[in-house]
Amino acid sequence: MSLSRRVLLRTGVAAGVAGVAGVAGLETGLIPGRARMHDVLGLTGPDGVVPDVPAGPVVSGRFESFGRRTTVGYSILYPDGYQPSDAMPVVLVLHGRGGDHTSAVRDLGIDRYLTAAVQGGSPPFALATVDGGPDSYWHRRATDEDPGYMLDQEFLPLLGNRGLDTSRYGVLGWSMGGYGALLYAALHAWQRRVRPGTRAVAVGALSPAVWRRYEDVAPGSFDSREDFDGGQLFGRRVGLQDVAVRIDCGRDDPFAKAAAQLRTELRAAGGQQAGAHTQGYWRRMLPAQLAFLGARLRS
């Protein structure tokens, strides 16, 4: 055997061993880049494809929000075949960080997923998207901006005045909005016992941005340790005991571990699938989330 061939064989074996060791290190979290490696190897699953169905009617507008301390944009999405004059239940849609009320359609194609859900047998319902602020994390901040107040005291009454049934509504969000959907339902559930007539009956969270420790939070998501503690989702099972919850998170998502722990604590539906913190994963999981919400709005 020539020297060059021996060198090539040894190099190949070494590279193979290093590759196996590298993958093992990625799998155990000892080497950064596991999500990127899984993406290259096709292990994060396929991206969701927006259904080839018509989008339904859209009603958009703006209102001056005391809770947000600014002008807020919103859109109400109806399934194809229905009209804004049709009374139906509604799901509030909370966008992720850096987004606004247009993100659900622009980034996820949620209007067509809604039509597909209803065509697939779900009872008809509307989706209502609204500006929560690019980095508010959907909770009251030191500036007194309070997206939760806006949702509860301003947006829901607006939707009711437009003929939507808000007596039983759902909440859906992804990333920052997934955290916000869970927090909003937990914080406002107790009010429904005191002020009956409208209540959240189901909440769906995709890749919710949840942390167990204040030291790990993304910059700007909370104002202080006290703010983080006040908005903590762990330990709030009592607040959500009358709300059906579904939490989905990709296994290569940085929030996967905390989301799994929260799902167990809340005894929520959903699971951990192949996927990362991407729009492709959220699109893939939207049919299951919308079916879950639609079924519980009419149950």
PyMOL commands that set and color helices and strands:
alter all, ss='L'
color gray80, all
select helices_A, chain A and resi 3-28+34-40+103-108+110-119+147-161+176-194+214-216+225-230+238-240+256-266+279-298
alter helices_A, ss='H'
color red, helices_A
select strands_A, chain A and resi 58-65+70-77+89-94+126-130+165-174+199-206+244-250+269-273
alter strands_A, ss='S'
color yellow, strands_A
deselect
rebuild
show_as cartoon
